[in-house]
């Protein structure tokens, strides 16, 4: 059905909708044929059968639900029985049409949220973005593969010497062609942007057997086993006969699974061998991702015995030392807590230092210049903080330092700001200015608390609207008895101790 043709007038009059990132990733896999035998998003019958038996309604095993949700306003316009009212154009985040879904099932899933199921067909030119040439369909890839065995590797992290040695051993043992599948729909497990991950994998190609490399829009769903089973199904669609995986139970996924043994570096001759074949005094174990990140954060080179120089160079470019990386310092606290004063003085101190480009996103200024028109409802406060977070992340993407000081009372919005910064490759330091409410009320420079207590102001954080205390801030400050210079010094010392700022020369 994903190749069927809908009348142009139906498509022209159809409503449009932008799915969430993981739904867009599923959509691309549906359109490419990587989700064969699926031709669209699942309806209720398939989802019910899948939950009960692990199989679709027709009896075909399938590992995960592939679903699409739309808002109630759109769902109310749909009628699966009416050919002219069951088509929705699905667009990318920029609004470009990607596909059309012919809705055959609609059901409520939550407050103002509805699930829709039905076949999809491609629209437009097939997408845009970095490394489009690597986003081949299973049909295109299988036509390129040589006959015989194909070893599949899901490269969701950079490949260091231990992984490269395992891959080479498996390909040699099987006499198999190597197919590298790189997930590219979001940051990897260690936070690498997908285009950076692709570059790091290509940096290791001269250390691999002959290989075909494909970019695949795979996202994790938070369930290790289901994720592994889905990856196995996708790999199989691309022609893989054997997969190198740490999940042994993938043997039920229709592929032969190779579970790699642990390798170690042999100091005697500089070779990687099975760990148990090397005397303990002569072996070095592979570095953990945390150890690799720590070296990069501090600006130390990755050791050549562990990481090929070309890969190390790429990773150092992707993850420069913290002092050269973008940073978002995000202050949160009640009105009158002192967060804006500390933030302004921190920005001034950094400008005097001259080490970084500083952007100050003060709550009141942002309200006037960036988010004018927003009110103080929970939804508008969330939008305000998310817009601040987006701008701050863009500052961090270009290796500047953004200092933000909204009240930011809700944990979800603060978490979104952190996520945007991390996905932009920047650091994120949350500073909770935890000055008690009674102290903030005594200060009340703007008279807001007095008006709230008198019933003249509604939605005042700390009075009739909650402030959700941060669970794990990087830094907590109480300005009850602390001067502004002392508070700024606390923040600066934290940034210096954690490598974000160079120590001041005195």
C-alpha positions, 0 to 999 in steps of 0.5 A, a space after each residue: 500500500 505504501 506505493 499506492 496513488 492517492 488523487 491529487 485533489 485529496 492530497 491537496 485538501 488533506 490536513 498536515 501533521 508533523 510526527 514526533 522524532 521517533 515516529 518520523 524515524 519509524 515512518 522512514 523505515 516503513 517507507 524504505 521497506 526496512 520494516 517489512 512486512 509492515 506497510 504502515 502504522 499499526 491499528 488496534 487489532 495488531 497492537 492488541 495481538 502484539 501485546 498479548 502474543 508478540 505477534 501481529 493480528 495475522 500471526 507474524 512475529 514482530 518485536 515492537 509497537 509502531 504507532 502514530 499519535 495525533 492531537 484531538 483537533 486533527 482526529 476529529 476531522 478524520 473518518 476512515 469510512 470516507 475516502 476524502 476524510 481519511 488522508 493526512 499528509 505527514 511532514 518533517 519539522 520544517 513542514 516539507 511533506 514526507 508521506 501520506 497516511 491513509 487512516 483506517 483506524 482511529 482511537 483515543 490514547 490519552 487526554 486530547 491524543 488519538 492513535 491512528 493506523 493505516 498504510 503510508 506512501 512516500 511524498 516529496 524527494 525522499 528527505 534532506 540532511 547530512 549523509 543522505 547518500 548513505 540512507 539507502 533502502 534495503 532493496 538498494 543495499 541487497 543489490 550491492 552485496 556480494 553473494 554469501 554471508 553478510 556480517 552486520 554490525 550496528 555501530 551506535 558508538 565510535 569504533 576503537 581498536 577492541 571493537 575493530 579487532 572483534 569485527 575483523 575476527 568475526 568477518 575473517 572467521 565467517 568469510 563474510 562481507 561486512 555491513 555497518 549500520 549506523 543509527 542516525 535519527 538522534 544522538 548516540 548513547 554517549 551523546 554524539 550527534 549522528 553526523 559526528 558518529 558517521 564521521 568517526 566510523 568512516 575514520 576507522 574504515 582503513 582498519 576494517 575489512 571491506 565494508 558497506 556502510 549504511 545510515 539507518 534511522 533507528 532510535 532506541 525505545 528504552 527497552 534493551 531487548 526489544 531494541 535489539 530484536 528490532 535492530 535484528 529485524 532491520 538488519 535482516 531486511 538489509 541482507 544481514 545473515 549474521 550479526 555481532 551482538 552482545 544480546 545472546 537471545 537475539 537467536 530468536 530473531 531469525 539471524 545467527 548471532 555472534 557474541 564477542 568475547 572480551 579482548 585485551 591489549 597485549 603489552 608484549 607485542 601490541 596485539 589485541 587478543 582474548 583476555 584470558 589468553 594474556 597473563 594479567 601482568 601483560 594485559 590492558 583492558 579496553 577503556 570504558 566510555 566514561 574513561 574516554 570522555 574524561 580524557 577528551 573533557 580534560 584535553 588529553 589525547 586518547 592513547 594510540 594503543 586503544 584508539 586509531 589516530 584518525 578516530 582519536 582526531 575526529 573525537 577530539 574535534 567532536 568533543 573538545 576540552 570543556 574549556 573550549 566547548 559551548 556551555 549553558 549556565 542555567 540559574 533557576 529559583 524563586 523571584 527575589 532569590 538573587 539568581 538574576 543578580 548573580 547571573 549578571 555579575 557572572 556574565 560581567 566577570 566572564 566578559 572581563 576575563 575575555 575567555 569566552 563569548 557571553 550571551 546573557 538571557 535574563 528572564 525579564 529581557 527575554 519576556 520583552 524581546 523573545 517571548 512577548 505575548 506569552 502569559 503566565 499559564 503553565 503552558 506559556 511558562 513552559 514555552 518561555 523556558 523552552 525558547 530560552 533553552 533553544 537559544 542557549 543551545 544554539 549559543 552553545 552549539 557555536 561554542 559560546 557561553 549562555 547564562 540564563 536566569 528565568 524562574 523556570 519552576 517546572 522540572 520538565 522544562 528545565 530537563 528540556 533545556 538540558 537536553 537541547 544543550 547536550 544535543 547541541 554538543 554543549 555542556 549544561 550546569 544547572 544552578 539552583 538558587 535555593 533562597 527560602 520563600 520568606 527571604 524572597 518575600 522580604 526582598 520583594 523588589 518588584 512588589 509581586 509577592 505583596 500583590 499576590 498575597 493581596 489577591 491582586 496577582 494570580 499564578 505567582 510562583 511560590 504562592 499559588 503556583 508551585 516551584 518544583 525543586 530541582 532533584 540533581 542540580 550541579 550547584 545549589 546556592 542560598 543567598 540568605 547570608 551570602 553576598 553577590 561577589 561570594 555567590 559569583 565566586 562559588 559559581 566560578 570556582 565550580 566552573 574552574 574545578 570542572 574544567 569549563 573555565 581556565 583558572 584566573 591568573 593572579 
